[in-house]
Amino acid sequence: MRVAFVGGTHHVGPVTVPLLLEAGHEVVVAHSGAHEHPAVAAVEHLHGPRDELLAEGGPIERWAPEVLIDTFAPGATADKGGALAACARRSGAAQIVAVSSMDVYQHCVHAGIADGTGVIPLPPQRLPLYEDAPLRDKPYPGGSPEHDNVAMEARSVLQPASQSCVRARSTAPTSTPGSATSSSSSGTEYAS
């Protein structure tokens, strides 16, 4: 498959891109060009601002991926999710992989995870959390619309029936709002 990785030069890409290549996929990494990583040096790179890379007639659309992977650096927003979904529709991509974090779950708000307040006694949601666990309905406490994984996911998963979205969420306890991954690999959930 032709896989376009938006971002891909920091945490997730250097691990994922070599695995995609090993599995026989053709990969392009589309990013600002401000940071390069040796683990993704073997693939084609598309450089530019995010909005230009995802724009109508832009480099990603012309590359015609079958799959779009996005880490939403430096923060997820509804507008970024919408731009990704629009690019997927125009380019004919059959699947989106939206990399998010566990802060989308209401449990994490109740538990005080990563918002600086500390853990509060026994949040009402039981563990482990599953993909259908309640999501928070506004930006994370102390967060802002400039980084809101819930809004990003809502916009990026609104696809025609011919497309699907896979949400990859880090469920590691060391995840923080804004991080697509963490140093721990204690668990990642995948859903379609």
N, C-alpha and C positions, 0 to 999 in steps of 0.2 A: 504494500500500500504506500501511497504518497502521503507523508505525514509532515505537516508544517507545525513547528514548535515555536509559539510566540513567547519570547523570553528565552529561557533555556541555557543561560550562561552562568547561573549562580548555583542554586541548591539542587533543583530537580533535574534540569537538563543534563548536567555532566554525568549523572547516574543513568538517566533514562535513554538518552540518545545512543550510547554504545549498545544498550540492550535492543533497541529498535533496529539498529544496523545488523546486529548479530542475528536477529530474527528475519532478516532479509527485506526490511522496509527501506524505502528511499526517503531521506529526511532532509529538510531544510530548517535552519534556525533563523528566525526573524526577530531582530532585536535592535536596540539603539546603536550598537557598535561601540559603546563606551566601555564595555568589559568583554574580554574574550577569555575562553577557558580551553586549555589544551584537550580536554576530553571531547569537545565538540568541534575540534579543528578540521576533522576529516570530512565534514559535510558542508554543503553550500550554505552561505550566509546571506541574508537579505538585511541590509542596514537602513535605518531611518526611524523617525518618530512613529510611535505606535499608531496614531491616527492615519498617517500616510501609508504604513504597511497594510492596514486593514481597509483602506479606502476603496471605493468603487474604482475598478480598473487598476488598483494598486498592485504592488509586487506579490503579495500573497495570493490574491485572486488570479493573477496571471500565471502563477506557479501551479494552480489548479490542484490543491490538496484533496485527498479523500478523507483525511482526518485533520482536525485542528486541535492542538493541545495549547492551553494558555495557563500560565502561572499568575497572571494579573499583577505583575510587579509594576510599581511599588505599592499598589493597593487596589483592591477590587471595588468597582462601583457599578451601578446600574447601567450607566452609559457605556462602560467598557464591555459589559456583558452584551448589551444591545449591538455594539459595533462588531463583536465577535460573531454573534448570531447572523447579522446581516452579511458579513463576509462569507460565512459558511453557506448561506443560501445562494449568494451570487456565484461562488466558486464551485458549487455542487458538492461540497464536502458532505459525506454521509454521516459523520460523527464528530462531536465536539467532546473533548476531555477538558473539563473546567477544574483546575486544581484549586482547592479551597482549604479551609482549616476548620477545626472543631469548634471555633468560636461562633459558628452559625447556629448552634443548638442552644435553646433556652436554658438547658441544664447548666451550661457553662456560665451564663449570667448568674443564675441562682447560686452556683458554686463559687463565684468570685474568681474564676480562673483567669489569670492574666490581666485583670483590670485594675490591679493595685489594691483592692479592698481586702484580699485574703479570703480564705474559704469560710463559708457560713455553714451552720449545722444542716446536714442532710437535705440537699436539694430534693424536690418532690419527684423528679424523674429517676427511675431505677437504672442501674448500670448492669450490663453494658448498654451503651447507646446504639441504636440501629438507625438505618437510613430514614426511617419514617418517624423518628423522634421529633417532638415539637421544635420548630425553628423559632428564633427570636424574631420579633416583628419590627424592630428599629435598630439603628446602629448600636454596636456594642457600647456599654457604659464607658464613657470617656472617649469613645470613638467619634467618628464623623461620617458624613455622606461621602467624603473622599476615600474612605475605606469601609466598604460594607459588603461582605461576602454574601449575605442573604439577598440583597438587591441585585448583585451581580449574577447570582445563580438564577434568580427569577427571570432576568432578562435573557441569559444565555441558554436557558433550557427551553424557551418558547420556540420550538422548531416545527417545521412542517412534518407530516407523518412519515416522510421518507428519511428524516434525519433523527438521530438520537443523541442524547447528551449523557456522558458519563461524568459523574462528579467524583473526584478523588479527594478525600478529606483526610488530612493528618489527624489522627486521634491520639497522638502522643501527648502526655501530660505536660511536656515542655513547650508545646506550641503556644504561640501568642497571636493576638490579633495582628494581621498583616503578614504572618509567616505562612508560606505554602507548605513548608515541611519543618521538621525540627531535627535535632541531632539524634533523637531516639527513633527507632523504627518499631515501636511497640504496636503499631497497627495503622492500617490505612483501609478505609472502606471504599468500595467501588459499587456503583449502582447505575443502572441504565433505565 
